[in-house]
Amino acid sequence: MPDPTFESFVAEVSALLTETAADKNYSAGGPDGDNLLYRAVEEMVGGHAHAAGEIVYKARRYLARGDIEDVSKIAAWAFLIWRHHRLAERAP
């Protein structure tokens, strides 16, 4: 088990965003690359509703099961919302 530091937490979330996304063919560019799945879902639902729903679902599941990986997944989804929101703010 890694030391419970902010750096190890960020590394765990980064691994989810990099390795899991690549394994599932969502993104080949890592956390800062284009996430094709996120962009497609965002366009279909007109915003971040799917990602917000994932956060709520993972939080409820964490409370029921106590699986710490769900906390990392919450952070990963929160980052994706934050990133795509900020990118939209910069768009012309």
Phi, psi and omega in degrees: 000132179290160175300141181281070179248163177300321181297319179290326176296312180298321178297321178294316178294319179299320178297320176299315183288334182266297187288312182296317180297319179291317179300324181268003179064032176276321186203138176253358185259010181075190185302329183263000178275179179286123177261100187300318181296312182301314182298317180296314180294319179301317179292322181292318184264356177075031178158208188257020185300320181297313181297318178297321176297321177298320179297313180298315180299313181295324178295316178297318181294321177300315181297327181280321187253333183075022179278112186297338178298330177298327179295319177296321179293323175300314181296321179296314177296320179297319178298317181298319176299310181303311183297311183292327175296313180295321177297320179295325178297327183276344183293145180292000000 
